[in-house]
Amino acid sequence: MAGVRLEHVYKKYSGSDNASVKDFNLDIKDKEFLVLVGPSGCGKSTTLRMIAGLEEISEGKLFIGERLVNDVAPKDRDIAMVFQSYALYPHMNVYQNMAFGLKLRKFKKAEIDKRVREAAKILDIEHLLERKPKALSGGQRQRVALGRAIVREPQVFLMDEPLSNLDAKLRGQMRAEISKLAKRLETTVIYVTHDQIEAMTMGDRIVVMKDGIIQQAASPEELYNHPVNIFVAGFIGAPSMNFINGSLSDQGGGVRFKANNIDVLVPEGKAQLLREKGLIGKEIIVGVRPEDFHEEPVFLEASPQTLVTAHVEVAENLGHEMYLYLNGLGKDTVIARVDGRSGVKEGTNVKLAIDMNKVHVFDKESELNVFEV
Ligand SMILES: Nc1ncnc2c1ncn2[C@@H]1O[C@H](COP(=O)(O)OP(=O)(O)OP(=O)(O)O)[C@@H](O)[C@H]1O
């Protein structure tokens, strides 16, 4: 088993003006489940392919374990990769598909048989070993693709959007299975996805990328509670965090955040930090997650000064929770999540309290979270 370390890694494809991956620094621990996440084109696959050895590194150093592998061929890196397209050999049955890589590497028949059967047992596909890929469901094919990687007993698993061809329900199941599998095999996994839910549920640590640059590398909880900038704050969480433009004022009686229909008191602990950072009187962006709006009486009594009034344009009731699409708070529609039994009606005005202890404040210019950086 081994970790993976990238030091100042760059990738510039020949013919393109800009580097696709820039100054990538990361120390992935042995047995860690690391997820690379970000929008299309941010450089996730390029990073993974450099680790796999399928793309050359333009600059920087890549270590697998303690070994510098910049110039080591993919087959000698002791890694296994699982792709989005499972690329199973159609003319081979499941057993042969799983055995093929080991056969190429000249493993003995008995050893191949032992490994294939063990992997099939782990993945619960023992009854499918004689079948051809075309007689398998999408989820079963994905399991065979995983099986092909497992039999290699690699130091590191690399997975590039392995679940994106599956339907939503199966994706949910396989998500949990891959997490369990990684723990059981006690192996390092580097997993690429553009799906923030996959990232949040699977990763021990998540690396959020944008334009080839790491924005933040942290645990799911840390990313959710302490995003360093607007991009990360908006990327993690669904529905996304609301961003409201406004300004801070301090005319005695504490720091207030004002914007459209909002005029609320900032808790003193946070207010002091905003004073120290020289943000009073400045335009800022406040970030409020939908779940940090409340209408429980208890909460309202506790912080009466955080009450806002808004117009409910649309109320989506899912039963256990309701999403309110609100006008009047920000330039754009603001989404609040309340209890599904709260009885809020579309077309009415609603009074909500913002949990000001949970809000984030971003510098308008740098887009950095002023509480975190
Ligand atoms: N072979 C290539 N030649 C030139 N440019 C490339 C090549 N492969 C990728 N790129 C560019 O590098 C950037 C990063 O691409 P990459 O595939 O790593 O992104 P990604 O985050 O994995 O995106 P997606 O989620 O769409 O797969 C993109 O701008 C892409 O156009």
The ligand as a Tripos MOL2 file, in Angstrom:
@<TRIPOS>MOLECULE
LIG
   31    33     1     0     0
SMALL
NO_CHARGES

@<TRIPOS>ATOM
      1 N1         -5.2890   15.8770  -25.0350 N.pl3     1 LIG1
      2 C1         -5.5550   17.1630  -24.7940 C.ar      1 LIG1
      3 N2         -5.0300   18.1470  -25.5540 N.ar      1 LIG1
      4 C2         -5.2450   19.4580  -25.3030 C.ar      1 LIG1
      5 N3         -6.0420   19.8900  -24.2880 N.ar      1 LIG1
      6 C3         -6.6090   18.9690  -23.4890 C.ar      1 LIG1
      7 C4         -6.4140   17.5560  -23.6960 C.ar      1 LIG1
      8 N4         -7.1090   16.8880  -22.7490 N.ar      1 LIG1
      9 C5         -7.7130   17.8170  -21.9850 C.ar      1 LIG1
     10 N5         -7.4190   19.0770  -22.4240 N.ar      1 LIG1
     11 C6         -7.8860   20.3430  -21.8490 C.3       1 LIG1
     12 O1         -7.4240   20.4210  -20.5040 O.3       1 LIG1
     13 C7         -8.4190   20.9790  -19.6610 C.3       1 LIG1
     14 C8         -8.7320   20.0170  -18.5260 C.3       1 LIG1
     15 O2         -9.3530   18.8590  -19.0560 O.3       1 LIG1
     16 P1         -9.7440   17.6050  -18.1710 P.3       1 LIG1
     17 O3        -10.2550   16.5470  -19.0580 O.co2     1 LIG1
     18 O4         -8.6160   17.2660  -17.2710 O.co2     1 LIG1
     19 O5        -10.9290   18.2380  -17.2930 O.3       1 LIG1
     20 P2        -11.9790   17.4970  -16.3690 P.3       1 LIG1
     21 O6        -12.0760   18.3310  -15.1500 O.co2     1 LIG1
     22 O7        -11.6340   16.0890  -16.1870 O.co2     1 LIG1
     23 O8        -13.2980   17.6620  -17.2160 O.3       1 LIG1
     24 P3        -14.5420   16.6390  -17.4350 P.3       1 LIG1
     25 O9        -15.2990   16.6110  -16.1340 O.co2     1 LIG1
     26 O10       -15.3180   17.3010  -18.5210 O.co2     1 LIG1
     27 O11       -13.9520   15.3270  -17.8170 O.co2     1 LIG1
     28 C9         -9.6100   21.3030  -20.5470 C.3       1 LIG1
     29 O12        -9.5490   22.6590  -20.8830 O.3       1 LIG1
     30 C10        -9.3830   20.4240  -21.7600 C.3       1 LIG1
     31 O13        -9.9280   21.0210  -22.9120 O.3       1 LIG1
@<TRIPOS>BOND
     1     1     2 1
     2     2     3 ar
     3     2     7 ar
     4     3     4 ar
     5     4     5 ar
     6     5     6 ar
     7     6     7 ar
     8     6    10 ar
     9     7     8 ar
    10     8     9 ar
    11     9    10 ar
    12    10    11 1
    13    11    12 1
    14    11    30 1
    15    12    13 1
    16    13    14 1
    17    13    28 1
    18    14    15 1
    19    15    16 1
    20    16    17 2
    21    16    18 1
    22    16    19 1
    23    19    20 1
    24    20    21 2
    25    20    22 1
    26    20    23 1
    27    23    24 1
    28    24    25 2
    29    24    26 1
    30    24    27 1
    31    28    29 1
    32    28    30 1
    33    30    31 1
@<TRIPOS>SUBSTRUCTURE
     1 LIG1         1 GROUP 0 **** ****
